[in-house]
Amino acid sequence: MQVIYDVLKKGVFVEFRGRSHYLEGPFQNQRDAVQAAEEHCRRLGWQDRQET
């Protein structure tokens, strides 16, 4: 998973399992954008090692 915060549009680019996604937001800050990206990836099957 790779996450890139778009500071101009307040969105976030997410690459997960070879597919790219853009979550438009707008998000209040980078932390909120990253959390949204992680949740998006969880819906696609990602499991955070810290949660197991």
PDB file of N, CA, C, O and CB in Angstrom:
ATOM      1  N   MET A   1       0.849  -1.161   0.000  1.00  0.00           N
ATOM      2  CA  MET A   1       0.000   0.000   0.000  1.00  0.00           C
ATOM      3  C   MET A   1       0.899   1.230   0.000  1.00  0.00           C
ATOM      4  O   MET A   1       1.870   1.315   0.752  1.00  0.00           O
ATOM      5  CB  MET A   1      -0.968  -0.005   1.217  1.00  0.00           C
ATOM      6  N   GLN A   2       0.549   2.180  -0.865  1.00  0.00           N
ATOM      7  CA  GLN A   2       1.241   3.460  -0.886  1.00  0.00           C
ATOM      8  C   GLN A   2       0.184   4.555  -0.837  1.00  0.00           C
ATOM      9  O   GLN A   2      -0.827   4.487  -1.536  1.00  0.00           O
ATOM     10  CB  GLN A   2       2.155   3.600  -2.155  1.00  0.00           C
ATOM     11  N   VAL A   3       0.425   5.559  -0.011  1.00  0.00           N
ATOM     12  CA  VAL A   3      -0.523   6.650   0.184  1.00  0.00           C
ATOM     13  C   VAL A   3       0.195   7.972  -0.048  1.00  0.00           C
ATOM     14  O   VAL A   3       1.269   8.212   0.503  1.00  0.00           O
ATOM     15  CB  VAL A   3      -1.151   6.601   1.606  1.00  0.00           C
ATOM     16  N   ILE A   4      -0.412   8.833  -0.875  1.00  0.00           N
ATOM     17  CA  ILE A   4       0.155  10.157  -1.139  1.00  0.00           C
ATOM     18  C   ILE A   4      -0.942  11.189  -0.941  1.00  0.00           C
ATOM     19  O   ILE A   4      -1.975  11.147  -1.609  1.00  0.00           O
ATOM     20  CB  ILE A   4       0.758  10.249  -2.581  1.00  0.00           C
ATOM     21  N   TYR A   5      -0.714  12.107  -0.029  1.00  0.00           N
ATOM     22  CA  TYR A   5      -1.675  13.169   0.266  1.00  0.00           C
ATOM     23  C   TYR A   5      -1.553  14.279  -0.766  1.00  0.00           C
ATOM     24  O   TYR A   5      -0.452  14.749  -1.052  1.00  0.00           O
ATOM     25  CB  TYR A   5      -1.457  13.729   1.688  1.00  0.00           C
ATOM     26  N   ASP A   6      -2.681  14.697  -1.323  1.00  0.00           N
ATOM     27  CA  ASP A   6      -2.739  15.770  -2.311  1.00  0.00           C
ATOM     28  C   ASP A   6      -3.042  17.076  -1.573  1.00  0.00           C
ATOM     29  O   ASP A   6      -4.195  17.354  -1.245  1.00  0.00           O
ATOM     30  CB  ASP A   6      -3.822  15.473  -3.416  1.00  0.00           C
ATOM     31  N   VAL A   7      -2.005  17.872  -1.315  1.00  0.00           N
ATOM     32  CA  VAL A   7      -2.174  19.084  -0.510  1.00  0.00           C
ATOM     33  C   VAL A   7      -2.991  20.149  -1.235  1.00  0.00           C
ATOM     34  O   VAL A   7      -3.595  21.000  -0.582  1.00  0.00           O
ATOM     35  CB  VAL A   7      -0.817  19.651  -0.132  1.00  0.00           C
ATOM     36  N   LEU A   8      -3.023  20.125  -2.549  1.00  0.00           N
ATOM     37  CA  LEU A   8      -3.771  21.140  -3.294  1.00  0.00           C
ATOM     38  C   LEU A   8      -5.272  20.892  -3.259  1.00  0.00           C
ATOM     39  O   LEU A   8      -6.056  21.812  -3.024  1.00  0.00           O
ATOM     40  CB  LEU A   8      -3.297  21.184  -4.731  1.00  0.00           C
ATOM     41  N   LYS A   9      -5.667  19.649  -3.494  1.00  0.00           N
ATOM     42  CA  LYS A   9      -7.094  19.319  -3.548  1.00  0.00           C
ATOM     43  C   LYS A   9      -7.607  18.687  -2.257  1.00  0.00           C
ATOM     44  O   LYS A   9      -8.803  18.430  -2.122  1.00  0.00           O
ATOM     45  CB  LYS A   9      -7.358  18.384  -4.703  1.00  0.00           C
ATOM     46  N   LYS A  10      -6.697  18.435  -1.304  1.00  0.00           N
ATOM     47  CA  LYS A  10      -7.039  17.827  -0.012  1.00  0.00           C
ATOM     48  C   LYS A  10      -7.609  16.417  -0.155  1.00  0.00           C
ATOM     49  O   LYS A  10      -8.451  15.990   0.635  1.00  0.00           O
ATOM     50  CB  LYS A  10      -8.037  18.701   0.721  1.00  0.00           C
ATOM     51  N   GLY A  11      -7.137  15.706  -1.173  1.00  0.00           N
ATOM     52  CA  GLY A  11      -7.528  14.319  -1.385  1.00  0.00           C
ATOM     53  C   GLY A  11      -6.343  13.411  -1.117  1.00  0.00           C
ATOM     54  O   GLY A  11      -5.315  13.847  -0.599  1.00  0.00           O
ATOM     55  N   VAL A  12      -6.496  12.143  -1.477  1.00  0.00           N
ATOM     56  CA  VAL A  12      -5.417  11.196  -1.236  1.00  0.00           C
ATOM     57  C   VAL A  12      -5.376  10.162  -2.366  1.00  0.00           C
ATOM     58  O   VAL A  12      -6.400   9.602  -2.758  1.00  0.00           O
ATOM     59  CB  VAL A  12      -5.594  10.501   0.138  1.00  0.00           C
ATOM     60  N   PHE A  13      -4.172   9.928  -2.872  1.00  0.00           N
ATOM     61  CA  PHE A  13      -3.934   8.870  -3.840  1.00  0.00           C
ATOM     62  C   PHE A  13      -3.564   7.615  -3.072  1.00  0.00           C
ATOM     63  O   PHE A  13      -2.772   7.665  -2.130  1.00  0.00           O
ATOM     64  CB  PHE A  13      -2.817   9.264  -4.861  1.00  0.00           C
ATOM     65  N   VAL A  14      -4.139   6.487  -3.476  1.00  0.00           N
ATOM     66  CA  VAL A  14      -3.861   5.213  -2.821  1.00  0.00           C
ATOM     67  C   VAL A  14      -3.503   4.194  -3.892  1.00  0.00           C
ATOM     68  O   VAL A  14      -4.239   4.027  -4.865  1.00  0.00           O
ATOM     69  CB  VAL A  14      -5.081   4.730  -1.971  1.00  0.00           C
ATOM     70  N   GLU A  15      -2.382   3.516  -3.718  1.00  0.00           N
ATOM     71  CA  GLU A  15      -2.063   2.383  -4.582  1.00  0.00           C
ATOM     72  C   GLU A  15      -2.066   1.149  -3.702  1.00  0.00           C
ATOM     73  O   GLU A  15      -1.354   1.082  -2.699  1.00  0.00           O
ATOM     74  CB  GLU A  15      -0.679   2.569  -5.318  1.00  0.00           C
ATOM     75  N   PHE A  16      -2.872   0.177  -4.087  1.00  0.00           N
ATOM     76  CA  PHE A  16      -3.018  -1.039  -3.299  1.00  0.00           C
ATOM     77  C   PHE A  16      -3.160  -2.217  -4.247  1.00  0.00           C
ATOM     78  O   PHE A  16      -4.046  -2.237  -5.101  1.00  0.00           O
ATOM     79  CB  PHE A  16      -4.237  -0.946  -2.337  1.00  0.00           C
ATOM     80  N   ARG A  17      -2.285  -3.192  -4.091  1.00  0.00           N
ATOM     81  CA  ARG A  17      -2.290  -4.406  -4.911  1.00  0.00           C
ATOM     82  C   ARG A  17      -2.271  -4.072  -6.403  1.00  0.00           C
ATOM     83  O   ARG A  17      -2.976  -4.693  -7.198  1.00  0.00           O
ATOM     84  CB  ARG A  17      -3.518  -5.264  -4.583  1.00  0.00           C
ATOM     85  N   GLY A  18      -1.451  -3.079  -6.771  1.00  0.00           N
ATOM     86  CA  GLY A  18      -1.256  -2.750  -8.168  1.00  0.00           C
ATOM     87  C   GLY A  18      -2.334  -1.884  -8.795  1.00  0.00           C
ATOM     88  O   GLY A  18      -2.275  -1.594  -9.990  1.00  0.00           O
ATOM     89  N   ARG A  19      -3.312  -1.468  -8.012  1.00  0.00           N
ATOM     90  CA  ARG A  19      -4.388  -0.626  -8.529  1.00  0.00           C
ATOM     91  C   ARG A  19      -4.359   0.721  -7.830  1.00  0.00           C
ATOM     92  O   ARG A  19      -4.121   0.810  -6.626  1.00  0.00           O
ATOM     93  CB  ARG A  19      -5.765  -1.306  -8.343  1.00  0.00           C
ATOM     94  N   SER A  20      -4.607   1.765  -8.607  1.00  0.00           N
ATOM     95  CA  SER A  20      -4.591   3.126  -8.065  1.00  0.00           C
ATOM     96  C   SER A  20      -6.013   3.626  -7.831  1.00  0.00           C
ATOM     97  O   SER A  20      -6.924   3.350  -8.611  1.00  0.00           O
ATOM     98  CB  SER A  20      -3.841   4.079  -9.015  1.00  0.00           C
ATOM     99  N   HIS A  21      -6.177   4.362  -6.747  1.00  0.00           N
ATOM    100  CA  HIS A  21      -7.466   4.947  -6.388  1.00  0.00           C
ATOM    101  C   HIS A  21      -7.210   6.387  -5.926  1.00  0.00           C
ATOM    102  O   HIS A  21      -6.145   6.693  -5.390  1.00  0.00           O
ATOM    103  CB  HIS A  21      -8.192   4.100  -5.265  1.00  0.00           C
ATOM    104  N   TYR A  22      -8.185   7.257  -6.137  1.00  0.00           N
ATOM    105  CA  TYR A  22      -8.101   8.614  -5.614  1.00  0.00           C
ATOM    106  C   TYR A  22      -9.344   8.869  -4.780  1.00  0.00           C
ATOM    107  O   TYR A  22     -10.467   8.775  -5.276  1.00  0.00           O
ATOM    108  CB  TYR A  22      -7.963   9.667  -6.764  1.00  0.00           C
ATOM    109  N   LEU A  23      -9.136   9.193  -3.509  1.00  0.00           N
ATOM    110  CA  LEU A  23     -10.233   9.539  -2.616  1.00  0.00           C
ATOM    111  C   LEU A  23     -10.294  11.060  -2.552  1.00  0.00           C
ATOM    112  O   LEU A  23      -9.372  11.702  -2.050  1.00  0.00           O
ATOM    113  CB  LEU A  23     -10.044   8.906  -1.183  1.00  0.00           C
ATOM    114  N   GLU A  24     -11.368  11.631  -3.055  1.00  0.00           N
ATOM    115  CA  GLU A  24     -11.450  13.077  -3.248  1.00  0.00           C
ATOM    116  C   GLU A  24     -11.480  13.897  -1.974  1.00  0.00           C
ATOM    117  O   GLU A  24     -10.918  14.991  -1.947  1.00  0.00           O
ATOM    118  CB  GLU A  24     -12.645  13.392  -4.033  1.00  0.00           C
ATOM    119  N   GLY A  25     -12.099  13.424  -0.943  1.00  0.00           N
ATOM    120  CA  GLY A  25     -12.189  14.252   0.251  1.00  0.00           C
ATOM    121  C   GLY A  25     -13.209  15.367   0.050  1.00  0.00           C
ATOM    122  O   GLY A  25     -14.264  15.111  -0.530  1.00  0.00           O
ATOM    123  N   PRO A  26     -12.952  16.563   0.491  1.00  0.00           N
ATOM    124  CA  PRO A  26     -11.688  17.042   1.062  1.00  0.00           C
ATOM    125  C   PRO A  26     -11.505  16.574   2.499  1.00  0.00           C
ATOM    126  O   PRO A  26     -12.462  16.458   3.265  1.00  0.00           O
ATOM    127  CB  PRO A  26     -11.626  18.564   1.005  1.00  0.00           C
ATOM    128  N   PHE A  27     -10.261  16.310   2.836  1.00  0.00           N
ATOM    129  CA  PHE A  27      -9.901  15.906   4.187  1.00  0.00           C
ATOM    130  C   PHE A  27      -9.312  17.106   4.917  1.00  0.00           C
ATOM    131  O   PHE A  27      -8.631  17.935   4.313  1.00  0.00           O
ATOM    132  CB  PHE A  27      -8.899  14.718   4.171  1.00  0.00           C
ATOM    133  N   GLN A  28      -9.571  17.194   6.197  1.00  0.00           N
ATOM    134  CA  GLN A  28      -9.109  18.328   7.003  1.00  0.00           C
ATOM    135  C   GLN A  28      -7.593  18.430   7.049  1.00  0.00           C
ATOM    136  O   GLN A  28      -7.030  19.524   7.074  1.00  0.00           O
ATOM    137  CB  GLN A  28      -9.650  18.216   8.410  1.00  0.00           C
ATOM    138  N   ASN A  29      -6.933  17.254   7.060  1.00  0.00           N
ATOM    139  CA  ASN A  29      -5.470  17.243   7.163  1.00  0.00           C
ATOM    140  C   ASN A  29      -4.933  15.905   6.644  1.00  0.00           C
ATOM    141  O   ASN A  29      -5.697  15.008   6.286  1.00  0.00           O
ATOM    142  CB  ASN A  29      -5.013  17.485   8.640  1.00  0.00           C
ATOM    143  N   GLN A  30      -3.631  15.796   6.613  1.00  0.00           N
ATOM    144  CA  GLN A  30      -2.990  14.588   6.084  1.00  0.00           C
ATOM    145  C   GLN A  30      -3.336  13.358   6.919  1.00  0.00           C
ATOM    146  O   GLN A  30      -3.548  12.277   6.372  1.00  0.00           O
ATOM    147  CB  GLN A  30      -1.474  14.773   6.035  1.00  0.00           C
ATOM    148  N   ARG A  31      -3.393  13.514   8.209  1.00  0.00           N
ATOM    149  CA  ARG A  31      -3.707  12.378   9.084  1.00  0.00           C
ATOM    150  C   ARG A  31      -5.086  11.800   8.760  1.00  0.00           C
ATOM    151  O   ARG A  31      -5.242  10.582   8.681  1.00  0.00           O
ATOM    152  CB  ARG A  31      -3.650  12.807  10.565  1.00  0.00           C
ATOM    153  N   ASP A  32      -6.081  12.662   8.573  1.00  0.00           N
ATOM    154  CA  ASP A  32      -7.425  12.194   8.230  1.00  0.00           C
ATOM    155  C   ASP A  32      -7.435  11.503   6.870  1.00  0.00           C
ATOM    156  O   ASP A  32      -8.131  10.504   6.685  1.00  0.00           O
ATOM    157  CB  ASP A  32      -8.416  13.365   8.231  1.00  0.00           C
ATOM    158  N   ALA A  33      -6.670  12.029   5.924  1.00  0.00           N
ATOM    159  CA  ALA A  33      -6.591  11.431   4.590  1.00  0.00           C
ATOM    160  C   ALA A  33      -5.963  10.043   4.650  1.00  0.00           C
ATOM    161  O   ALA A  33      -6.443   9.116   3.997  1.00  0.00           O
ATOM    162  CB  ALA A  33      -5.786  12.332   3.644  1.00  0.00           C
ATOM    163  N   VAL A  34      -4.908   9.896   5.417  1.00  0.00           N
ATOM    164  CA  VAL A  34      -4.242   8.591   5.553  1.00  0.00           C
ATOM    165  C   VAL A  34      -5.179   7.592   6.227  1.00  0.00           C
ATOM    166  O   VAL A  34      -5.224   6.426   5.834  1.00  0.00           O
ATOM    167  CB  VAL A  34      -2.925   8.726   6.365  1.00  0.00           C
ATOM    168  N   GLN A  35      -5.918   8.032   7.226  1.00  0.00           N
ATOM    169  CA  GLN A  35      -6.869   7.134   7.890  1.00  0.00           C
ATOM    170  C   GLN A  35      -7.944   6.664   6.911  1.00  0.00           C
ATOM    171  O   GLN A  35      -8.329   5.495   6.929  1.00  0.00           O
ATOM    172  CB  GLN A  35      -7.521   7.835   9.098  1.00  0.00           C
ATOM    173  N   ALA A  36      -8.427   7.563   6.064  1.00  0.00           N
ATOM    174  CA  ALA A  36      -9.424   7.193   5.056  1.00  0.00           C
ATOM    175  C   ALA A  36      -8.828   6.203   4.055  1.00  0.00           C
ATOM    176  O   ALA A  36      -9.494   5.253   3.644  1.00  0.00           O
ATOM    177  CB  ALA A  36      -9.946   8.450   4.322  1.00  0.00           C
ATOM    178  N   ALA A  37      -7.582   6.427   3.668  1.00  0.00           N
ATOM    179  CA  ALA A  37      -6.906   5.520   2.734  1.00  0.00           C
ATOM    180  C   ALA A  37      -6.746   4.134   3.347  1.00  0.00           C
ATOM    181  O   ALA A  37      -6.969   3.126   2.677  1.00  0.00           O
ATOM    182  CB  ALA A  37      -5.531   6.083   2.332  1.00  0.00           C
ATOM    183  N   GLU A  38      -6.361   4.081   4.613  1.00  0.00           N
ATOM    184  CA  GLU A  38      -6.214   2.795   5.288  1.00  0.00           C
ATOM    185  C   GLU A  38      -7.556   2.070   5.374  1.00  0.00           C
ATOM    186  O   GLU A  38      -7.618   0.858   5.169  1.00  0.00           O
ATOM    187  CB  GLU A  38      -5.626   2.992   6.693  1.00  0.00           C
ATOM    188  N   GLU A  39      -8.623   2.798   5.675  1.00  0.00           N
ATOM    189  CA  GLU A  39      -9.951   2.184   5.747  1.00  0.00           C
ATOM    190  C   GLU A  39     -10.369   1.662   4.372  1.00  0.00           C
ATOM    191  O   GLU A  39     -10.953   0.583   4.268  1.00  0.00           O
ATOM    192  CB  GLU A  39     -10.993   3.200   6.278  1.00  0.00           C
ATOM    193  N   HIS A  40     -10.079   2.407   3.340  1.00  0.00           N
ATOM    194  CA  HIS A  40     -10.369   1.969   1.973  1.00  0.00           C
ATOM    195  C   HIS A  40      -9.646   0.646   1.682  1.00  0.00           C
ATOM    196  O   HIS A  40     -10.239  -0.283   1.134  1.00  0.00           O
ATOM    197  CB  HIS A  40      -9.945   3.062   0.946  1.00  0.00           C
ATOM    198  N   CYS A  41      -8.385   0.569   2.046  1.00  0.00           N
ATOM    199  CA  CYS A  41      -7.608  -0.649   1.810  1.00  0.00           C
ATOM    200  C   CYS A  41      -8.105  -1.812   2.658  1.00  0.00           C
ATOM    201  O   CYS A  41      -8.056  -2.958   2.211  1.00  0.00           O
ATOM    202  CB  CYS A  41      -6.136  -0.396   2.098  1.00  0.00           C
ATOM    203  N   ARG A  42      -8.579  -1.544   3.864  1.00  0.00           N
ATOM    204  CA  ARG A  42      -9.154  -2.615   4.691  1.00  0.00           C
ATOM    205  C   ARG A  42     -10.377  -3.212   4.002  1.00  0.00           C
ATOM    206  O   ARG A  42     -10.570  -4.428   4.023  1.00  0.00           O
ATOM    207  CB  ARG A  42      -9.536  -2.080   6.096  1.00  0.00           C
ATOM    208  N   ARG A  43     -11.205  -2.360   3.390  1.00  0.00           N
ATOM    209  CA  ARG A  43     -12.379  -2.861   2.668  1.00  0.00           C
ATOM    210  C   ARG A  43     -11.964  -3.729   1.482  1.00  0.00           C
ATOM    211  O   ARG A  43     -12.723  -4.593   1.042  1.00  0.00           O
ATOM    212  CB  ARG A  43     -13.249  -1.690   2.183  1.00  0.00           C
ATOM    213  N   LEU A  44     -10.749  -3.493   0.965  1.00  0.00           N
ATOM    214  CA  LEU A  44     -10.240  -4.281  -0.158  1.00  0.00           C
ATOM    215  C   LEU A  44      -9.447  -5.509   0.292  1.00  0.00           C
ATOM    216  O   LEU A  44      -8.929  -6.250  -0.543  1.00  0.00           O
ATOM    217  CB  LEU A  44      -9.369  -3.412  -1.040  1.00  0.00           C
ATOM    218  N   GLY A  45      -9.348  -5.731   1.617  1.00  0.00           N
ATOM    219  CA  GLY A  45      -8.711  -6.938   2.122  1.00  0.00           C
ATOM    220  C   GLY A  45      -7.400  -6.755   2.859  1.00  0.00           C
ATOM    221  O   GLY A  45      -6.806  -7.739   3.301  1.00  0.00           O
ATOM    222  N   TRP A  46      -6.932  -5.525   3.005  1.00  0.00           N
ATOM    223  CA  TRP A  46      -5.676  -5.283   3.718  1.00  0.00           C
ATOM    224  C   TRP A  46      -5.868  -5.502   5.212  1.00  0.00           C
ATOM    225  O   TRP A  46      -6.888  -5.109   5.778  1.00  0.00           O
ATOM    226  CB  TRP A  46      -5.160  -3.853   3.449  1.00  0.00           C
ATOM    227  N   GLN A  47      -4.889  -6.129   5.845  1.00  0.00           N
ATOM    228  CA  GLN A  47      -4.917  -6.328   7.289  1.00  0.00           C
ATOM    229  C   GLN A  47      -3.673  -5.695   7.883  1.00  0.00           C
ATOM    230  O   GLN A  47      -2.553  -6.070   7.535  1.00  0.00           O
ATOM    231  CB  GLN A  47      -5.004  -7.839   7.653  1.00  0.00           C
ATOM    232  N   ASP A  48      -3.865  -4.740   8.777  1.00  0.00           N
ATOM    233  CA  ASP A  48      -2.750  -4.074   9.448  1.00  0.00           C
ATOM    234  C   ASP A  48      -2.142  -5.052  10.423  1.00  0.00           C
ATOM    235  O   ASP A  48      -2.844  -5.616  11.263  1.00  0.00           O
ATOM    236  CB  ASP A  48      -3.206  -2.771  10.173  1.00  0.00           C
ATOM    237  N   ARG A  49      -0.841  -5.259  10.321  1.00  0.00           N
ATOM    238  CA  ARG A  49      -0.143  -6.214  11.192  1.00  0.00           C
ATOM    239  C   ARG A  49      -0.256  -5.839  12.668  1.00  0.00           C
ATOM    240  O   ARG A  49      -0.220  -6.724  13.524  1.00  0.00           O
ATOM    241  CB  ARG A  49       1.327  -6.302  10.799  1.00  0.00           C
ATOM    242  N   GLN A  50      -0.389  -4.570  12.984  1.00  0.00           N
ATOM    243  CA  GLN A  50      -0.486  -4.127  14.364  1.00  0.00           C
ATOM    244  C   GLN A  50      -1.827  -4.525  14.974  1.00  0.00           C
ATOM    245  O   GLN A  50      -1.934  -4.649  16.194  1.00  0.00           O
ATOM    246  CB  GLN A  50      -0.294  -2.618  14.449  1.00  0.00           C
ATOM    247  N   GLU A  51      -2.850  -4.726  14.143  1.00  0.00           N
ATOM    248  CA  GLU A  51      -4.172  -5.048  14.658  1.00  0.00           C
ATOM    249  C   GLU A  51      -4.366  -6.537  14.918  1.00  0.00           C
ATOM    250  O   GLU A  51      -5.314  -6.923  15.602  1.00  0.00           O
ATOM    251  CB  GLU A  51      -5.217  -4.567  13.699  1.00  0.00           C
ATOM    252  N   THR A  52      -3.488  -7.377  14.385  1.00  0.00           N
ATOM    253  CA  THR A  52      -3.677  -8.822  14.541  1.00  0.00           C
ATOM    254  C   THR A  52      -3.047  -9.338  15.788  1.00  0.00           C
ATOM    255  O   THR A  52      -3.118 -10.535  16.066  1.00  0.00           O
ATOM    256  CB  THR A  52      -3.121  -9.558  13.368  1.00  0.00           C
TER     257      THR A  52
END
